[in-house]
Amino acid sequence: MIRARDDKGSSHPVATILLVAITILLALLVLLLCPSLQFDFAAVTETPSFIEIHRVNHTNEQGNLTYDSRVVLLHNGTIPYYNDNLTATFYRNGTRLSCTIETLNGHNFIKTHHFGIQTMGGLGCRQEKWNPGEKIVFDFTDGTFHPGDTITVEIYQKPKNTLISRYTRTG
């Protein structure tokens, strides 16, 4: 009796392992040879900004330069936030301002101690949520900001006081 020859072998799994190893080595070689493909891992850890400083007013309603110091924040993100759970910290030229903004809810803001801020207004603080596209206006004490100052705002979320947005503008 003649037996049929078995042509099956074990080279298929070995070939697959070799192809995967060669592919990984080629990918590493390409990354090493192309300096323009460097990754900045520090940029990945930066806080994304859902707000922007839309405008800074240094003039009064008549157009006179009075260093009125009104800052308009625009929510340009996609997620609505409960404004009572948000706090804000402002900086002028890298120095933190002594004003405290314990809430971005306009009704609850009135009851807080908010030194350095005269009023807060806008659609973003009128209801319970600050929705995308809405603005909040902070009327700081006159003279707080001058043309050319670098203004930074940080938005924190309570109760853990987590930084959720940061934006800087020269105004």
C-alpha positions in Angstrom: 0.0 0.0 0.0 1.4 3.4 -1.0 0.7 6.3 1.3 -0.1 9.8 -0.1 2.5 12.3 0.7 1.4 15.0 3.3 2.4 18.4 2.0 1.3 20.3 5.1 4.0 21.9 7.1 4.5 24.3 10.0 6.0 27.2 8.1 2.7 29.2 8.0 2.8 30.3 11.7 6.6 30.9 11.5 6.2 33.0 8.4 3.4 35.1 10.1 5.6 35.8 13.1 8.5 36.8 10.8 6.4 39.2 8.8 5.1 40.9 11.9 8.6 41.3 13.3 9.9 42.7 10.0 7.0 45.1 9.8 7.7 46.4 13.3 11.4 46.8 12.6 10.7 48.7 9.3 8.2 51.0 11.2 10.9 51.8 13.8 13.5 52.4 11.1 11.2 54.9 9.3 10.5 56.7 12.6 14.3 57.0 13.3 15.1 58.2 9.8 12.4 60.8 9.5 13.0 63.6 12.1 9.9 65.5 10.9 7.7 62.7 12.4 8.7 63.5 15.9 5.9 63.4 18.4 5.5 66.0 21.1 4.1 64.1 24.1 4.0 67.3 26.2 1.4 68.7 23.8 -0.9 65.7 24.5 -1.1 66.5 28.2 -2.1 70.2 27.7 -5.5 71.2 28.8 -7.9 71.6 25.8 -9.7 74.8 25.7 -13.5 75.0 25.2 -13.4 78.7 25.9 -11.7 81.7 24.3 -11.3 85.3 25.3 -13.5 86.7 22.6 -12.9 90.3 23.3 -11.4 92.7 25.8 -12.8 96.2 26.1 -10.7 99.1 27.2 -13.2 101.8 26.2 -16.5 102.8 27.7 -19.8 103.0 25.8 -18.8 106.4 24.4 -15.6 105.0 22.9 -13.3 106.9 25.4 -10.2 105.0 26.6 -11.0 104.4 30.2 -9.4 101.0 30.7 -12.9 99.6 31.3 -11.5 96.1 31.5 -14.5 94.0 30.3 -13.5 90.5 29.3 -15.9 88.5 27.1 -15.5 84.7 27.2 -17.0 82.6 24.4 -17.9 78.9 24.9 -16.6 77.4 21.6 -16.7 73.7 22.7 -19.4 71.1 22.1 -20.5 70.2 25.7 -22.8 72.3 27.9 -21.5 72.8 31.4 -23.4 73.5 34.6 -22.2 77.0 35.2 -22.7 76.8 39.0 -20.0 74.0 39.0 -17.5 76.2 37.3 -15.0 78.7 38.8 -12.6 81.0 37.0 -9.1 82.3 37.7 -7.7 85.2 35.7 -4.0 86.2 35.2 -2.5 89.5 33.9 1.0 89.1 32.4 1.5 85.8 34.2 0.4 87.1 37.6 -2.7 85.8 39.2 -5.3 88.4 39.9 -6.6 88.6 43.5 -10.3 88.5 42.3 -12.2 85.3 43.1 -14.9 83.9 40.9 -16.6 81.1 42.9 -19.3 80.4 40.3 -20.2 81.2 36.7 -23.9 81.2 37.5 -25.1 84.8 37.4 -27.8 84.4 40.1 -25.4 82.7 42.6 -22.5 85.0 41.7 -24.4 88.0 43.3 -24.2 86.3 46.7 -20.5 85.5 46.6 -17.5 87.7 47.6 -16.2 88.7 44.2 -13.6 91.3 44.8 -12.2 92.9 41.6 -15.2 92.1 39.5 -18.1 94.6 39.4 -20.6 92.5 37.4 -21.0 89.3 35.4 -23.5 88.9 32.5 -24.3 87.2 29.3 -26.3 84.2 28.1 -23.8 81.7 29.5 -24.5 82.7 33.1 -28.3 83.3 33.0 -29.5 79.7 32.9 -28.2 76.7 34.8 -25.9 75.6 31.8 -23.3 77.4 29.8 -24.1 76.1 26.3 -21.8 76.2 23.3 -21.9 79.5 21.4 -22.9 81.5 24.5 -20.8 84.3 26.1 -20.1 85.4 29.6 -19.0 89.0 30.2 -16.9 90.0 33.2 -16.7 93.6 34.1 -13.5 94.0 36.1 -12.6 97.0 38.2 -11.6 99.8 35.8 -7.8 99.7 35.1 -7.4 96.0 35.7 -6.3 95.4 32.1 -4.5 97.7 29.7 -3.9 97.4 25.9 -1.1 94.9 25.3 -1.6 92.9 28.6 -1.5 89.2 28.3 -4.7 87.8 29.8 -5.1 84.1 30.8 -8.3 82.6 32.1 -8.5 79.1 33.7 -11.9 77.4 34.2 -12.1 74.8 37.0 -14.9 72.3 37.6 -16.1 71.6 41.2 -16.2 69.7 43.4 -12.7 68.4 42.7 -11.4 71.7 41.4 -10.3 70.1 38.1 -8.8 72.4 35.4 -10.9 71.9 32.3 -10.0 74.8 30.1 -7.3 77.4 29.8 -6.9 80.2 27.3 -4.4 83.1 26.8 -4.8 86.2 24.7 -2.9 89.5 24.4 -5.5 92.2 24.6 
